[in-house]
Amino acid sequence: MRHLPTQLHRLLYVALAASALLLALPASASSLDDAKAAGHLGEQADGYVGLPPGAPNSAKTLADEVNGKRSKRYAQIATKRDTSPAAVAALAGKKLVDRAPAGQWVQNAAGKWVKK
């Protein structure tokens, strides 16, 4: 990788770090998975979870918990990789939306909620 420009190095490191983040899901992963399967939460393009149409307000507590953990993790990765937390979050968001199973809610890049 020594021949690649520094910016490309950073992007590759961010991509690897975001992939590692996806493998190290929080302890509340089963609750998150259950909420997403029930249609109460969905993955957003910005790397965070949100409440899709018709979601109960009670799902907001879990969303806040998950998003708080993700925000901290994105910041840690960004510091290590000399990039912004927003760049890490956006890359993770793309991967999370892409990996969401059929039938779950995701928010596309335009901000519209769609069922995959």
Backbone as a chain_set.jsonl record, in Angstrom:
{"seq": "MRHLPTQLHRLLYVALAASALLLALPASASSLDDAKAAGHLGEQADGYVGLPPGAPNSAKTLADEVNGKRSKRYAQIATKRDTSPAAVAALAGKKLVDRAPAGQWVQNAAGKWVKK", "coords": {"N": [[0.807, -1.198, 0.0], [2.126, 1.146, 0.044], [2.427, 2.703, -2.198], [0.084, 3.957, -2.688], [-1.899, 6.926, -2.613], [-2.045, 9.093, 0.266], [-4.652, 9.859, 1.083], [-6.211, 7.827, -0.017], [-5.231, 5.696, 1.431], [-6.26, 6.367, 3.948], [-9.015, 6.145, 3.448], [-9.204, 3.409, 2.91], [-8.423, 2.355, 5.397], [-10.491, 3.369, 6.976], [-12.636, 2.008, 5.843], [-11.964, -0.643, 6.513], [-12.023, -0.424, 9.299], [-14.696, 0.262, 9.714], [-15.895, -2.065, 8.852], [-14.98, -3.79, 10.82], [-16.331, -2.7, 12.973], [-18.959, -3.387, 12.383], [-18.87, -6.096, 12.809], [-18.494, -6.252, 15.502], [-20.905, -6.053, 17.22], [-23.068, -4.322, 19.555], [-23.959, -5.301, 22.965], [-26.686, -5.217, 23.071], [-27.55, -6.29, 20.737], [-29.361, -8.368, 20.038], [-31.8, -7.29, 20.858], [-31.878, -5.081, 19.191], [-31.881, -6.35, 16.696], [-34.331, -7.685, 16.919], [-36.072, -5.494, 17.106], [-35.677, -4.295, 14.624], [-36.548, -6.357, 12.946], [-39.215, -6.383, 13.635], [-40.041, -4.056, 12.539], [-39.796, -1.728, 13.938], [-37.482, -0.257, 14.129], [-35.045, 1.051, 11.851], [-32.289, 0.94, 9.569], [-30.311, 3.75, 8.804], [-28.955, 5.801, 6.196], [-26.981, 7.388, 7.202], [-25.553, 5.986, 9.085], [-26.723, 5.506, 11.494], [-29.49, 4.29, 13.548], [-33.01, 4.62, 13.035], [-36.473, 5.64, 13.463], [-38.778, 4.137, 11.536], [-41.698, 4.732, 9.373], [-44.706, 4.429, 11.208], [-43.566, 3.274, 13.439], [-43.458, 2.522, 16.934], [-43.357, 4.981, 19.557], [-41.971, 4.086, 21.738], [-39.765, 2.744, 20.81], [-37.815, 4.586, 20.489], [-36.133, 4.854, 22.709], [-34.432, 2.591, 22.594], [-33.261, 3.144, 20.11], [-31.88, 5.522, 20.711], [-30.019, 4.526, 22.557], [-28.531, 2.654, 21.02], [-27.588, 4.379, 19.003], [-26.041, 6.148, 20.501], [-23.946, 4.474, 21.333], [-22.908, 3.778, 18.834], [-22.091, 6.294, 17.907], [-19.991, 6.939, 19.665], [-18.213, 4.89, 19.022], [-17.747, 5.411, 16.291], [-16.401, 7.831, 16.534], [-14.077, 7.003, 17.874], [-12.887, 5.339, 15.94], [-12.534, 7.207, 13.908], [-10.649, 8.94, 15.028], [-8.426, 7.242, 15.243], [-7.974, 6.784, 12.541], [-7.533, 9.193, 11.405], [-9.612, 10.788, 10.305], [-12.973, 12.017, 9.814], [-15.673, 11.573, 12.194], [-18.135, 11.598, 10.91], [-17.514, 10.679, 8.333], [-16.772, 8.048, 8.843], [-19.186, 7.126, 9.935], [-20.901, 7.427, 7.717], [-19.847, 5.572, 5.904], [-20.176, 3.207, 7.362], [-22.953, 3.299, 7.54], [-23.725, 2.91, 4.864], [-22.868, 0.264, 4.499], [-24.407, -1.051, 6.471], [-27.031, -0.566, 5.593], [-26.901, -1.835, 3.109], [-26.554, -4.47, 3.958], [-28.865, -5.068, 5.294], [-31.584, -7.256, 5.805], [-34.07, -8.509, 3.448], [-37.298, -7.06, 3.58], [-36.954, -5.483, 5.828], [-36.918, -2.129, 7.176], [-35.179, 0.544, 5.676], [-33.331, 3.549, 5.335], [-32.899, 5.44, 2.541], [-30.285, 7.1, 0.606], [-31.417, 9.525, -0.063], [-32.952, 10.053, 2.074], [-35.406, 8.856, 2.347], [-37.679, 6.541, 3.725], [-37.731, 3.118, 3.045], [-38.933, -0.199, 2.381], [-36.869, -2.905, 2.268]], "CA": [[0.0, 0.0, 0.0], [2.991, 2.318, 0.117], [2.342, 3.493, -3.42], [-1.218, 4.613, -2.766], [-1.942, 8.257, -1.99], [-2.414, 9.108, 1.673], [-6.112, 9.92, 1.22], [-6.719, 6.495, -0.317], [-4.888, 4.907, 2.616], [-7.24, 6.692, 4.987], [-10.305, 5.555, 3.082], [-9.102, 1.957, 3.103], [-8.433, 2.106, 6.832], [-11.852, 3.642, 7.455], [-13.47, 0.892, 5.381], [-11.646, -1.799, 7.349], [-12.499, -0.16, 10.648], [-16.156, 0.188, 9.698], [-16.229, -3.49, 8.768], [-14.75, -4.345, 12.154], [-17.417, -2.212, 13.818], [-20.155, -4.156, 12.081], [-18.711, -7.424, 13.387], [-18.505, -6.12, 16.957], [-22.182, -5.441, 17.578], [-23.237, -4.119, 20.986], [-24.643, -6.349, 23.72], [-28.121, -5.127, 22.804], [-27.753, -6.665, 19.337], [-30.586, -9.147, 19.825], [-32.914, -6.342, 20.962], [-31.849, -4.294, 17.966], [-32.335, -7.237, 15.619], [-35.768, -7.904, 17.114], [-36.774, -4.242, 16.789], [-35.627, -4.11, 13.171], [-37.41, -7.381, 12.347], [-40.6, -5.992, 13.903], [-40.328, -2.818, 11.825], [-39.772, -0.607, 14.873], [-36.267, 0.505, 13.855], [-34.448, 0.792, 10.555], [-30.956, 1.498, 9.348], [-30.274, 4.986, 8.032], [-27.753, 5.963, 5.378], [-25.969, 8.135, 7.951], [-24.862, 5.114, 10.03], [-27.476, 5.404, 12.74], [-30.819, 3.716, 13.396], [-34.097, 5.576, 13.187], [-37.821, 5.104, 13.554], [-39.478, 4.204, 10.254], [-43.125, 5.047, 9.489], [-45.522, 3.514, 12.007], [-42.831, 2.733, 14.586], [-43.932, 3.058, 18.213], [-42.446, 5.919, 20.212], [-41.158, 3.358, 22.718], [-38.54, 2.286, 20.151], [-36.839, 5.678, 20.521], [-35.153, 4.595, 23.771], [-33.434, 1.673, 22.049], [-32.546, 3.869, 19.062], [-30.944, 6.44, 21.368], [-28.954, 3.708, 23.155], [-27.706, 2.133, 19.923], [-26.926, 5.503, 18.334], [-25.007, 6.65, 21.408], [-22.803, 3.559, 21.237], [-22.322, 3.916, 17.506], [-21.422, 7.593, 17.826], [-18.71, 6.817, 20.376], [-17.34, 4.0, 18.251], [-17.348, 6.132, 15.081], [-15.405, 8.826, 16.946], [-12.824, 6.284, 18.154], [-12.323, 4.914, 14.659], [-12.117, 8.416, 13.188], [-9.41, 9.412, 15.638], [-7.36, 6.316, 14.843], [-7.76, 6.804, 11.096], [-7.328, 10.576, 10.987], [-10.724, 11.199, 9.46], [-14.072, 12.538, 10.628], [-16.685, 10.603, 12.601], [-19.19, 11.569, 9.889], [-17.06, 9.825, 7.232], [-16.87, 6.673, 9.334], [-20.61, 6.82, 10.056], [-21.483, 7.293, 6.382], [-19.406, 4.298, 5.34], [-20.876, 2.156, 8.113], [-24.36, 3.361, 7.14], [-23.881, 2.254, 3.563], [-22.73, -1.178, 4.707], [-25.553, -1.54, 7.248], [-28.203, -0.545, 4.704], [-26.698, -2.891, 2.11], [-26.656, -5.785, 4.603], [-30.189, -5.27, 5.894], [-32.329, -8.301, 5.096], [-35.314, -8.151, 2.768], [-38.448, -6.852, 4.462], [-36.666, -4.506, 6.876], [-36.901, -0.728, 6.785], [-33.906, 1.251, 5.544], [-33.474, 4.905, 4.815], [-31.967, 5.584, 1.416], [-29.428, 8.297, 0.629], [-32.276, 10.702, -0.187], [-33.661, 10.225, 3.335], [-36.732, 8.261, 2.283], [-37.788, 5.195, 4.276], [-38.222, 2.108, 2.108], [-38.747, -1.575, 2.802], [-35.911, -3.57, 1.39]], "C": [[0.851, 1.264, 0.0], [2.87, 3.215, -1.093], [1.024, 4.241, -3.556], [-1.161, 5.992, -2.119], [-2.462, 8.169, -0.551], [-3.93, 9.103, 1.867], [-6.733, 8.556, 0.955], [-6.408, 5.549, 0.833], [-5.939, 5.119, 3.703], [-8.587, 6.055, 4.691], [-10.299, 4.047, 3.268], [-9.134, 1.601, 4.584], [-9.823, 2.328, 7.42], [-12.765, 2.488, 7.051], [-13.223, -0.347, 6.227], [-12.166, -1.611, 8.763], [-14.012, -0.243, 10.726], [-16.617, -1.263, 9.612], [-16.041, -4.156, 10.124], [-15.862, -3.927, 13.109], [-18.669, -3.05, 13.608], [-20.078, -5.557, 12.676], [-18.79, -7.397, 14.909], [-19.772, -5.403, 17.397], [-22.314, -5.304, 19.091], [-24.005, -5.266, 21.63], [-26.14, -6.357, 23.443], [-28.466, -5.557, 21.377], [-29.038, -7.441, 19.128], [-31.813, -8.254, 19.943], [-33.017, -5.506, 19.698], [-32.36, -5.131, 16.805], [-33.837, -7.474, 15.704], [-36.567, -6.664, 16.713], [-36.783, -3.987, 15.28], [-36.542, -5.115, 12.471], [-38.887, -7.035, 12.523], [-40.995, -4.711, 13.169], [-40.336, -1.596, 12.716], [-38.556, 0.285, 14.691], [-35.772, 0.135, 12.467], [-33.09, 1.443, 10.466], [-31.06, 2.725, 8.453], [-28.955, 5.069, 7.273], [-26.637, 6.688, 6.133], [-25.251, 7.303, 9.011], [-25.566, 4.935, 11.361], [-28.824, 4.736, 12.476], [-31.854, 4.804, 13.628], [-35.424, 4.862, 13.246], [-38.518, 5.256, 12.202], [-40.949, 4.525, 10.446], [-43.867, 3.979, 10.288], [-44.82, 2.917, 13.208], [-43.377, 3.326, 15.879], [-42.892, 3.992, 18.832], [-41.532, 5.227, 21.216], [-39.843, 2.864, 22.11], [-37.447, 3.355, 20.198], [-35.764, 5.449, 21.585], [-34.049, 3.671, 23.276], [-32.613, 2.363, 20.964], [-31.508, 4.805, 19.676], [-29.752, 5.689, 21.959], [-27.985, 3.216, 22.067], [-26.924, 3.267, 19.267], [-25.837, 6.116, 19.202], [-23.751, 5.794, 21.343], [-22.111, 3.683, 19.886], [-21.539, 5.215, 17.386], [-20.05, 7.547, 18.498], [-17.73, 5.974, 19.574], [-16.859, 4.681, 16.968], [-16.263, 7.158, 15.41], [-14.054, 8.169, 17.227], [-12.13, 5.888, 16.85], [-11.788, 6.119, 13.894], [-10.795, 8.948, 13.728], [-8.236, 8.549, 15.217], [-6.993, 6.473, 13.373], [-7.588, 8.202, 10.522], [-8.365, 11.02, 9.955], [-11.841, 11.699, 10.37], [-15.03, 11.412, 11.045], [-17.806, 10.492, 11.562], [-18.798, 10.676, 8.718], [-17.15, 8.355, 7.619], [-18.336, 6.256, 9.391], [-21.257, 6.597, 8.693], [-21.095, 5.965, 5.734], [-20.1, 3.133, 6.044], [-22.347, 2.124, 7.717], [-24.609, 2.678, 5.821], [-23.83, 0.746, 3.722], [-23.931, -1.75, 5.456], [-26.822, -1.582, 6.406], [-28.091, -1.673, 3.679], [-26.929, -4.281, 2.697], [-28.02, -6.063, 5.228], [-30.95, -6.332, 5.102], [-33.591, -7.765, 4.429], [-36.443, -8.045, 3.789], [-38.21, -5.861, 5.585], [-36.635, -3.101, 6.296], [-35.47, -0.22, 6.715], [-34.206, 2.647, 5.002], [-32.447, 5.076, 3.708], [-31.196, 6.896, 1.519], [-30.226, 9.589, 0.518], [-33.081, 10.951, 1.085], [-35.056, 9.631, 3.371], [-36.686, 6.842, 2.874], [-38.395, 4.27, 3.246], [-38.035, 0.729, 2.747], [-37.854, -2.248, 1.788], [-36.514, -4.812, 0.792]], "O": [[0.301, 2.364, -0.042], [3.191, 4.4, -1.005], [0.872, 5.072, -4.451], [-0.422, 6.183, -1.153], [-3.229, 7.267, -0.213], [-4.432, 8.399, 2.743], [-7.684, 8.169, 1.634], [-7.227, 4.695, 1.176], [-6.438, 4.164, 4.297], [-9.225, 5.492, 5.581], [-11.283, 3.473, 3.732], [-9.802, 0.646, 4.979], [-10.274, 1.556, 8.267], [-13.586, 2.043, 7.853], [-14.169, -1.031, 6.617], [-12.694, -2.549, 9.36], [-14.556, -0.763, 11.701], [-17.613, -1.643, 10.229], [-16.85, -4.991, 10.528], [-16.284, -4.712, 13.958], [-19.361, -3.383, 14.57], [-21.106, -6.145, 13.01], [-19.117, -8.407, 15.534], [-19.716, -4.276, 17.888], [-21.729, -6.093, 19.833], [-24.616, -6.089, 20.949], [-26.789, -7.396, 23.567], [-29.538, -5.233, 20.867], [-29.744, -7.208, 18.146], [-32.777, -8.44, 19.201], [-34.113, -5.255, 19.196], [-33.184, -4.667, 16.017], [-34.532, -7.464, 14.689], [-37.607, -6.769, 16.063], [-37.78, -3.519, 14.73], [-37.233, -4.766, 11.514], [-39.712, -7.355, 11.667], [-42.164, -4.326, 13.182], [-40.822, -0.538, 12.316], [-38.59, 1.46, 15.057], [-36.046, -0.957, 11.968], [-32.783, 2.383, 11.2], [-31.802, 2.734, 7.472], [-27.959, 4.468, 7.676], [-25.473, 6.608, 5.741], [-24.431, 7.834, 9.759], [-25.043, 4.274, 12.258], [-29.255, 4.627, 11.328], [-31.6, 5.783, 14.33], [-35.5, 3.642, 13.1], [-38.815, 6.371, 11.775], [-41.412, 4.586, 11.585], [-43.679, 2.782, 10.072], [-45.42, 2.125, 13.934], [-43.724, 4.506, 15.92], [-41.69, 3.805, 18.646], [-40.444, 5.721, 21.513], [-38.897, 2.591, 22.849], [-36.276, 3.051, 19.969], [-34.606, 5.812, 21.38], [-32.868, 3.93, 23.506], [-31.396, 2.187, 20.906], [-30.374, 4.868, 19.2], [-28.615, 6.152, 21.875], [-26.768, 3.355, 22.198], [-25.729, 3.128, 19.005], [-24.812, 6.559, 18.683], [-22.635, 6.312, 21.304], [-20.883, 3.692, 19.804], [-20.444, 5.232, 16.825], [-19.069, 8.057, 17.958], [-16.552, 6.315, 19.465], [-15.694, 4.545, 16.596], [-15.315, 7.329, 14.644], [-13.01, 8.71, 16.863], [-10.926, 6.085, 16.691], [-10.712, 6.055, 13.3], [-9.925, 9.359, 12.96], [-7.172, 9.063, 14.872], [-5.831, 6.312, 13.002], [-7.508, 8.379, 9.307], [-8.035, 11.548, 8.893], [-11.653, 11.788, 11.583], [-15.177, 10.42, 10.331], [-18.361, 9.412, 11.361], [-19.651, 9.985, 8.161], [-17.557, 7.517, 6.814], [-18.692, 5.163, 8.951], [-22.067, 5.684, 8.53], [-21.921, 5.315, 5.093], [-20.554, 2.189, 5.397], [-22.928, 1.049, 7.573], [-25.588, 1.949, 5.667], [-24.65, 0.028, 3.15], [-24.42, -2.824, 5.107], [-27.6, -2.531, 6.499], [-29.063, -2.379, 3.413], [-27.44, -5.168, 2.014], [-28.289, -7.189, 5.646], [-30.957, -6.307, 3.871], [-34.108, -6.711, 4.797], [-36.529, -8.833, 4.731], [-39.163, -5.434, 6.237], [-36.37, -2.898, 5.111], [-34.651, -0.517, 7.585], [-35.198, 2.874, 4.311], [-31.253, 4.874, 3.928], [-31.438, 7.699, 2.42], [-29.762, 10.64, 0.96], [-33.811, 11.938, 1.175], [-35.81, 9.868, 4.315], [-35.788, 6.055, 2.572], [-39.426, 4.572, 2.646], [-37.117, 0.511, 3.537], [-38.082, -2.156, 0.582], [-35.854, -5.51, 0.022]]}, "num_chains": 1, "name": "protein.A"}
